[in-house]
Amino acid sequence: MFQLDDVKQLLQQADDHMLTLYLAVDPGARENQAAPHAWRIWLKDALREIEHDQKGNSTWPAIRARAEEFFLEYRPSSKGLALFTGADFQQVYELPVPVENLALFGKPPVAPLLWAMDEYQSYLIVMIDQQRADFYTAYLGEVGFQRDMILELDTADWRKKTGSQPSTAMPSLGRGSPEDDFVDRVEEDVRGFYREVAEQIAELVEGQGTRRVVLGGSEQSAHAVRDLLPEHVAGTVVDVLPIPMRFNVQEIMQRVQPRALEYERAEEQALVDEVIDLAKAGGRGALGREAVMQALEQQRVELLLAPWPLPANQFLRDVTARVFASSGTIELVHGEAAERLMAEGGLAARLYYAL
């Protein structure tokens, strides 16, 4: 999935003469089963409306032709599509999450991209026991198999090395016996396996920018792996859940999704509370449109908080670009966090420094 830097680069390359299309192209959706697909019908009508509004605009015909050329060979393979087309620029994002149909001509709105990044955080789900680790990536509603690791114990070879022979008799449990050596070897193999799983998790977190990890399977194994994670990676673990290894991906997601949504909402609420408290204490916070705009003018905005859904107006599109221009970021919130934000002026910002 795209990253924040991709959105920033898009805004840097975009101008006021760009066609923006967000389309619900999910081939599994009922409305897209029959031909022509529902999204194609909607797109045709949307382009006709923009055509009417852009009469006399010399840049429009070439932009429309370029967009239509893209769809000649396009075959959906994702839930959503974001297409940005200019006179000499085109950017496509296949989205693993659903979006609402939207068509606009002008400066591109990127709020739906930011919402998709924020709301549908990539989760790494690791199912682990003493012999197996299954890795999945999920977007709070979609889950896909990524890779698996299996520990194979070479018991036959180990018997040869220890001098132990298979027997139907009750094994001796005296210290230093071949059976003790075998148990120690198995335990060390399991510890080594846990270390490999922890290293794999760290590699995925650091290499893919994953910010959320859920551990399932055997609670004992999951906690053992968590204890082996580097501190900065352990901080990404949302929870350890008792999910049986026998569960399929749908059953796993049914267990993970409620906890993931709870976590996301709690994170949003805590962030809104923090920024509001900073602002009211006269610290690194700004509340309301006027205060936030003043902070933007002074390039002091580290983080902008806004409620979702955002109205599709030019003001918020300009604000988005200005936040990125000052190396800031944007967090879109909804539910109780959005309600509190609206009660405090609708916008809030955490600042690099207080005046």
C-alpha positions as CSV (number, residue, x, y, z in Angstrom):
1,M,0.0,0.0,0.0
2,F,1.1,3.6,-0.6
3,Q,2.9,5.6,2.0
4,L,2.7,9.2,3.3
5,D,5.7,10.2,1.1
6,D,3.7,9.1,-2.0
7,V,0.9,11.5,-1.1
8,K,3.4,14.4,-0.5
9,Q,5.0,13.7,-3.8
10,L,1.6,13.7,-5.5
11,L,0.8,17.1,-4.2
12,Q,4.2,18.5,-5.3
13,Q,3.6,17.3,-8.8
14,A,-0.1,18.3,-9.0
15,D,-1.5,21.6,-10.2
16,D,-4.9,23.2,-10.5
17,H,-5.7,21.3,-13.7
18,M,-6.0,17.7,-12.7
19,L,-8.7,15.1,-12.9
20,T,-9.1,13.1,-9.7
21,L,-11.1,9.9,-9.6
22,Y,-11.8,7.7,-6.7
23,L,-13.7,4.6,-7.8
24,A,-15.3,1.6,-5.9
25,V,-14.1,-1.0,-8.4
26,D,-14.3,-4.1,-6.2
27,P,-14.9,-7.0,-8.6
28,G,-16.5,-9.0,-5.8
29,A,-19.2,-6.4,-5.1
30,R,-22.7,-7.4,-6.4
31,E,-23.1,-4.1,-8.3
32,N,-20.0,-4.9,-10.3
33,Q,-21.0,-8.4,-11.3
34,A,-23.0,-7.5,-14.4
35,A,-21.6,-5.7,-17.4
36,P,-21.2,-2.8,-17.6
37,H,-20.0,-2.6,-14.1
38,A,-21.6,-0.1,-11.8
39,W,-18.4,1.9,-11.4
40,R,-18.0,2.2,-15.2
41,I,-21.6,3.6,-15.5
42,W,-20.9,6.1,-12.7
43,L,-17.6,7.1,-14.3
44,K,-19.2,7.8,-17.7
45,D,-21.8,10.1,-16.0
46,A,-19.2,11.8,-13.9
47,L,-17.0,12.6,-16.9
48,R,-20.0,14.0,-18.8
49,E,-20.7,16.4,-15.9
50,I,-17.1,17.6,-15.7
51,E,-17.1,18.0,-19.5
52,H,-20.0,20.4,-19.2
53,D,-18.3,22.4,-16.4
54,Q,-15.0,22.6,-18.3
55,K,-16.3,24.0,-21.6
56,G,-13.7,26.4,-22.8
57,N,-10.9,24.8,-20.8
58,S,-8.2,24.0,-23.3
59,T,-6.5,21.5,-21.0
60,W,-9.5,19.3,-20.4
61,P,-9.9,17.4,-23.7
62,A,-6.3,15.9,-23.5
63,I,-6.7,15.1,-19.8
64,R,-10.0,13.3,-20.4
65,A,-8.6,11.4,-23.3
66,R,-5.7,10.3,-21.2
67,A,-7.9,9.0,-18.4
68,E,-10.2,7.2,-20.8
69,E,-7.2,5.5,-22.4
70,F,-6.2,4.2,-19.0
71,F,-9.6,2.5,-18.6
72,L,-9.5,0.8,-22.0
73,E,-7.2,-1.9,-20.7
74,Y,-8.0,-1.6,-17.0
75,R,-9.1,-4.7,-15.1
76,P,-9.9,-4.3,-11.4
77,S,-7.9,-6.3,-9.0
78,S,-8.5,-4.3,-5.8
79,K,-11.4,-2.9,-3.8
80,G,-10.7,0.7,-4.7
81,L,-8.9,2.8,-7.3
82,A,-7.4,6.3,-7.1
83,L,-6.4,7.9,-10.4
84,F,-4.9,11.3,-10.8
85,T,-4.5,12.6,-14.3
86,G,-3.0,15.8,-15.6
87,A,-1.8,17.1,-19.0
88,D,1.5,15.3,-18.6
89,F,1.2,13.4,-15.4
90,Q,-0.7,10.4,-14.2
91,Q,-0.6,8.5,-10.9
92,V,-2.5,5.3,-10.1
93,Y,-3.1,3.8,-6.6
94,E,-4.7,0.3,-6.3
95,L,-6.4,0.4,-2.9
96,P,-6.9,-2.7,-0.8
97,V,-9.8,-0.9,0.9
98,P,-13.2,0.4,-0.3
99,V,-13.7,4.1,-1.3
100,E,-16.7,6.2,-2.3
101,N,-16.9,7.3,-5.9
102,L,-15.6,10.8,-6.4
103,A,-14.7,12.8,-9.5
104,L,-13.2,16.3,-9.3
105,F,-11.3,18.6,-11.6
106,G,-8.8,21.0,-10.1
107,K,-6.3,20.7,-7.2
108,P,-6.5,17.0,-6.2
109,P,-8.2,16.1,-2.9
110,V,-6.0,13.6,-1.0
111,A,-8.1,13.2,2.1
112,P,-9.5,9.8,1.0
113,L,-5.9,8.6,0.5
114,L,-5.0,9.8,4.0
115,W,-8.1,8.2,5.5
116,A,-7.3,4.9,3.8
117,M,-3.8,5.0,5.2
118,D,-4.9,5.9,8.7
119,E,-8.1,3.9,9.1
120,Y,-6.9,0.8,7.3
121,Q,-3.6,0.5,9.0
122,S,-1.6,-2.5,7.8
123,Y,-1.6,-5.1,10.6
124,L,0.9,-7.9,10.8
125,I,-0.7,-10.9,12.4
126,V,1.6,-13.7,13.6
127,M,0.1,-17.1,14.7
128,I,2.7,-18.9,16.7
129,D,3.2,-22.1,18.6
130,Q,6.2,-24.2,19.4
131,Q,6.6,-25.6,15.9
132,R,4.9,-23.2,13.5
133,A,4.5,-19.5,12.7
134,D,2.1,-18.2,10.1
135,F,2.4,-14.6,9.0
136,Y,-0.6,-12.6,7.7
137,T,-1.0,-9.0,6.6
138,A,-4.4,-7.4,7.2
139,Y,-6.2,-4.1,6.6
140,L,-8.8,-4.3,9.4
141,G,-11.1,-6.2,7.1
142,E,-9.0,-7.9,4.5
143,V,-6.4,-10.5,5.3
144,G,-3.9,-12.3,3.1
145,F,-1.4,-15.1,3.6
146,Q,2.1,-13.8,3.6
147,R,4.5,-16.5,4.6
148,D,5.0,-19.3,7.1
149,M,7.8,-20.8,9.1
150,I,7.9,-24.4,10.3
151,L,10.2,-25.9,12.9
152,E,11.3,-29.4,12.0
153,L,12.9,-31.5,14.8
154,D,15.4,-33.9,13.4
155,T,14.7,-36.5,16.1
156,A,16.2,-39.5,14.2
157,D,19.5,-37.8,13.7
158,W,19.5,-36.7,17.3
159,R,19.1,-40.2,18.6
160,K,22.2,-41.2,16.7
161,K,24.2,-38.4,18.2
162,T,23.1,-39.1,21.8
163,G,23.3,-42.8,21.5
164,S,19.6,-43.1,22.3
165,Q,17.7,-46.0,20.6
166,P,14.0,-46.2,20.1
167,S,12.4,-48.3,22.9
168,T,8.9,-49.2,24.1
169,A,10.2,-49.2,27.7
170,M,9.7,-46.3,30.0
171,P,12.7,-44.0,29.5
172,S,15.1,-43.2,32.4
173,L,14.7,-39.7,33.6
174,G,18.0,-39.5,35.4
175,R,20.1,-36.3,35.0
176,G,22.5,-36.5,32.1
177,S,20.6,-39.3,30.4
178,P,20.1,-39.3,26.6
179,E,16.5,-38.4,27.2
180,D,17.5,-35.3,29.2
181,D,19.9,-34.3,26.4
182,F,17.0,-34.8,23.9
183,V,14.7,-32.6,25.9
184,D,17.3,-29.9,26.2
185,R,18.0,-30.0,22.5
186,V,14.3,-29.7,21.8
187,E,14.0,-26.8,24.1
188,E,17.0,-25.1,22.6
189,D,15.5,-25.7,19.1
190,V,12.3,-24.1,20.2
191,R,14.1,-21.1,21.7
192,G,16.0,-20.7,18.4
193,F,12.8,-20.9,16.5
194,Y,11.3,-18.2,18.6
195,R,14.4,-16.0,17.9
196,E,14.0,-16.6,14.2
197,V,10.3,-15.6,14.3
198,A,11.2,-12.5,16.4
199,E,13.8,-11.5,13.8
200,Q,11.3,-12.1,11.0
201,I,8.8,-9.8,12.7
202,A,11.4,-7.1,13.2
203,E,12.4,-7.3,9.6
204,L,8.8,-6.9,8.4
205,V,8.1,-4.1,10.8
206,E,11.2,-2.2,9.8
207,G,11.2,-3.0,6.1
208,Q,7.5,-2.4,5.4
209,G,6.8,0.3,7.9
210,T,4.2,-1.8,9.8
211,R,3.0,0.0,12.9
212,R,0.6,-2.6,14.2
213,V,1.4,-6.2,15.2
214,V,-1.0,-8.8,16.7
215,L,0.3,-12.1,18.1
216,G,-2.0,-15.2,18.3
217,G,-1.8,-18.9,18.6
218,S,-0.3,-20.3,21.8
219,E,-0.2,-17.6,24.4
220,Q,3.0,-19.0,25.9
221,S,4.7,-19.1,22.6
222,A,3.4,-15.6,21.6
223,H,4.6,-14.1,24.9
224,A,8.0,-15.8,24.4
225,V,8.4,-14.3,21.0
226,R,7.2,-10.8,22.2
227,D,9.9,-10.9,24.9
228,L,12.6,-11.5,22.2
229,L,11.5,-8.5,20.1
230,P,13.7,-5.3,20.1
231,E,12.1,-2.6,22.2
232,H,11.1,-0.4,19.3
233,V,9.4,-3.4,17.6
234,A,7.8,-4.7,20.8
235,G,6.1,-1.3,21.0
236,T,4.1,-2.1,17.9
237,V,2.4,-5.1,19.4
238,V,-1.2,-4.2,19.9
239,D,-2.1,-7.4,21.8
240,V,-1.5,-11.1,22.3
241,L,-4.8,-12.9,21.6
242,P,-5.6,-16.6,22.3
243,I,-6.5,-17.6,18.7
244,P,-6.2,-21.4,18.0
245,M,-3.7,-22.3,15.3
246,R,-6.4,-24.4,13.6
247,F,-8.4,-21.2,12.7
248,N,-8.6,-20.2,9.1
249,V,-8.0,-16.6,7.9
250,Q,-11.6,-15.6,8.3
251,E,-11.8,-16.9,11.8
252,I,-8.5,-15.2,12.7
253,M,-9.8,-11.9,11.4
254,Q,-13.0,-12.2,13.3
255,R,-10.9,-12.3,16.5
256,V,-8.5,-9.6,15.5
257,Q,-10.8,-7.0,13.9
258,P,-12.7,-5.9,17.1
259,R,-9.5,-5.5,19.0
260,A,-7.9,-3.6,16.1
261,L,-10.8,-1.2,15.8
262,E,-10.9,-0.7,19.6
263,Y,-7.2,0.1,19.5
264,E,-7.5,2.6,16.6
265,R,-10.4,4.4,18.3
266,A,-8.5,4.6,21.6
267,E,-5.4,5.9,19.8
268,E,-7.5,8.7,18.1
269,Q,-9.2,9.7,21.4
270,A,-5.9,9.8,23.3
271,L,-4.4,12.0,20.5
272,V,-7.3,14.4,20.4
273,D,-7.3,14.7,24.2
274,E,-3.5,15.3,24.2
275,V,-3.6,18.1,21.6
276,I,-6.7,19.8,23.2
277,D,-5.0,19.7,26.6
278,L,-1.8,21.2,25.2
279,A,-3.8,24.0,23.6
280,K,-5.8,24.9,26.7
281,A,-2.6,24.9,28.8
282,G,-1.0,27.4,26.5
283,G,1.5,24.8,25.2
284,R,2.2,23.2,21.9
285,G,-1.3,23.1,20.7
286,A,-3.8,25.1,18.6
287,L,-7.6,24.9,18.6
288,G,-10.1,26.1,16.0
289,R,-9.7,27.2,12.4
290,E,-8.3,30.7,13.2
291,A,-5.6,29.4,15.6
292,V,-4.6,26.5,13.3
293,M,-4.3,28.8,10.3
294,Q,-2.1,31.2,12.2
295,A,0.1,28.3,13.2
296,L,0.3,27.2,9.6
297,E,1.3,30.6,8.5
298,Q,4.2,30.4,11.0
299,Q,5.0,26.8,9.9
300,R,4.6,25.5,13.4
301,V,2.2,22.7,12.7
302,E,3.7,19.3,13.5
303,L,0.4,17.4,13.4
304,L,-3.0,18.5,12.1
305,L,-6.2,16.8,13.5
306,A,-9.4,17.0,11.4
307,P,-12.7,15.1,11.6
308,W,-13.7,12.6,9.0
309,P,-15.4,12.7,6.6
310,L,-14.0,16.0,5.4
311,P,-16.1,18.3,3.2
312,A,-14.7,18.4,-0.3
313,N,-13.8,22.1,-0.3
314,Q,-10.8,24.0,-1.5
315,F,-10.0,25.3,2.0
316,L,-9.1,21.8,3.4
317,R,-7.2,20.9,0.2
318,D,-5.1,24.0,0.6
319,V,-4.6,23.2,4.3
320,T,-3.4,19.7,3.5
321,A,-0.7,21.0,1.1
322,R,0.4,23.6,3.6
323,V,0.8,21.0,6.4
324,F,3.0,18.9,4.2
325,A,5.0,21.9,3.1
326,S,6.1,22.4,6.7
327,S,7.0,18.7,7.1
328,G,3.9,18.1,9.2
329,T,1.5,15.2,9.2
330,I,-2.3,14.8,9.3
331,E,-4.5,12.6,11.4
332,L,-8.2,12.1,10.5
333,V,-10.5,11.0,13.3
334,H,-14.1,10.0,13.6
335,G,-16.6,8.8,16.2
336,E,-16.2,10.2,19.7
337,A,-12.8,11.7,18.9
338,A,-14.3,13.6,16.0
339,E,-17.2,14.8,18.1
340,R,-14.9,16.2,20.7
341,L,-12.8,17.9,18.0
342,M,-15.9,19.5,16.5
343,A,-16.9,20.8,19.9
344,E,-13.5,22.5,20.1
345,G,-13.6,24.3,16.8
346,G,-13.4,21.5,14.2
347,L,-9.6,21.6,13.8
348,A,-6.7,21.2,16.1
349,A,-2.9,21.0,15.7
350,R,0.1,19.9,17.7
351,L,2.9,22.4,17.2
352,Y,6.6,22.2,16.9
353,Y,7.0,24.8,19.5
354,A,4.8,27.2,21.6
355,L,4.9,31.0,21.4
